[in-house]
């Protein structure tokens, strides 16, 4: 009797059914509600404390299953899912509006770079900590004189045999005052602009590291100035080759831009039309704007999913993250413009119950930084024009 042919579609259907059953059993109702503020987000880290038993239960269940990083290998704390099963898991989590069990720059940015450039020892050590939410990371890239022109950075690591001594300053370091470790670009050769940068990892509790929050126009301070004064960094905490950190940096920037572009998706939030149904009920023009935005969001999600699949299979264009970052930035800014419009005069109030203590205007102001962080929109458009559209120089 002939052996039955494998049925990949049937296997995926079975996985979807198993995933639904697991989510029903392990995702608490509280973890299916929209995120209201940053306290609802699980960042992890040495000093992290859970906001509620439900948040801890959801986190613990996902860590045990490998679902904080489902597509990472099991050896590094993931679930070892292939692309198709990872997509199904994300679809099923979105279906019930499940909150991410863990949000982390280690997951979004450092992790992919370590998977690509790290040694086996680095992968086992750092990726496991990231997957379990034990270490919160920040990114040391931009400097006062090196923002868009990042390769002009001057933070310098002096070779002292078994370690570097790092001196310099970073700026716009997101959550540096809350982070445990930093992945940092450091110049280790002053004679070569591009091949003189190394990618170092070090503890923010190291002697000589200090931070100073930068208060933004929104009134919040997610960004910091970060200072390094004779900070000792062991030699085994370099990722990739000495003086070839720019290769790692470029790879990581692609993932950072994908992350920033995700702001245009609205996270796991319901459609803007559903979220502001009462406010738009009596305004047909606003309802039309909401509907148009929701359609554009769905189109962006489809584009983003396609781009990610192409990048993972090695078929993507290197400039696709630039296009996603620009489109996602504009979409997120547009969303907050609509939120302000729906709020009417109440949305203009900075501190009041009507404006939820200025939540709408603060969020709207924050989106202005989306067109700067991770590469300015002007730089993104230049890259798109030259590398995707292949337009001649003006």
Secondary structure by P-SEA (a helix, b strand, c coil): cccccccaaaaaaaaaaaaaaaaaacccccccccccccccccccccccccccaaaaaaaaaaaaacccccccccccccccccaaaaaaaaaaaaaacccccccccccccaaaaaaccccaaaaacaaaaaaaccbbbbbcccccccccccccccbbbbbcccccccccccccccccccccccccccccccccccccbbbbbbbcccccbbbbbbbcccccccbbbbbbccccccccccccccccaaaaaaaaaaaaaaaaaccccccccccccccccccccccaaaaaaaaaaaaaaaaaaaaaaaaaaaaaacccccaaaaaaaaaaaaaaaaaaaaaaaaaccccccccccccccaaaaaaaaaacccccccccaaaaaaaaaccccccccc
